[in-house]
């Protein structure tokens, strides 16, 4: 299982960010072809105490690297990427991971 991970730093206006993320961006992203599962986590702190660097994490699961590549090239994938850049371009870090202990 391969996943695309999006980490978002703390936005200036969390209420505005949440509204756009949960009402527009997440529903748009959930329609990307080949997406098997999407898990959104609000980061609530760090083990060392305090707020931490990140606000939100989204893990998007795909069957393979090829499935992820195809998803990103789809109309839905391009629309999701364009939307992410429009409201969170300066906040987002993207990475690809591969799960080692699959269920």
CORHUBEL-V550687 format. One record per residue. N is the residue number from 1. RES is the residue in three letters. OMEGA is omega in whole degrees, -180 to 180 (none if undefined). Layout:
# CORHUBEL-V550687
n=(N	N)
res=(RES	RES)
omega=(OMEGA	OMEGA)
This chain:
# CORHUBEL-V550687
n=(1	2	3	4	5	6	7	8	9	10	11	12	13	14	15	16	17	18	19	20	21	22	23	24	25	26	27	28	29	30	31	32	33	34	35	36	37	38	39	40	41	42	43	44	45	46	47	48	49	50	51	52	53	54	55	56	57	58	59	60	61	62	63	64	65	66	67	68	69	70	71	72	73	74	75	76	77	78	79	80	81	82	83	84	85	86	87	88	89	90	91	92	93	94	95	96	97	98	99	100	101	102	103)
res=(UNK	UNK	UNK	UNK	UNK	UNK	UNK	UNK	UNK	UNK	UNK	UNK	UNK	UNK	UNK	UNK	UNK	UNK	UNK	UNK	UNK	UNK	UNK	UNK	UNK	UNK	UNK	UNK	UNK	UNK	UNK	UNK	UNK	UNK	UNK	UNK	UNK	UNK	UNK	UNK	UNK	UNK	UNK	UNK	UNK	UNK	UNK	UNK	UNK	UNK	UNK	UNK	UNK	UNK	UNK	UNK	UNK	UNK	UNK	UNK	UNK	UNK	UNK	UNK	UNK	UNK	UNK	UNK	UNK	UNK	UNK	UNK	UNK	UNK	UNK	UNK	UNK	UNK	UNK	UNK	UNK	UNK	UNK	UNK	UNK	UNK	UNK	UNK	UNK	UNK	UNK	UNK	UNK	UNK	UNK	UNK	UNK	UNK	UNK	UNK	UNK	UNK	UNK)
omega=(179	177	172	-177	176	176	-179	173	-180	177	177	-179	-176	180	179	178	-179	-179	-179	-177	-173	-179	-177	-171	-178	177	178	-179	-177	-180	-179	-180	177	178	-177	-177	177	-179	179	-178	172	180	-174	179	178	180	-180	-178	179	-172	-176	-175	-172	-177	-173	175	175	176	-178	-172	178	-178	-175	175	179	178	177	179	179	180	-178	179	-179	177	-179	178	178	180	179	178	179	179	180	180	-177	-177	-176	-176	-179	-177	-167	170	-178	175	178	179	178	-179	-178	-180	-177	178	none)
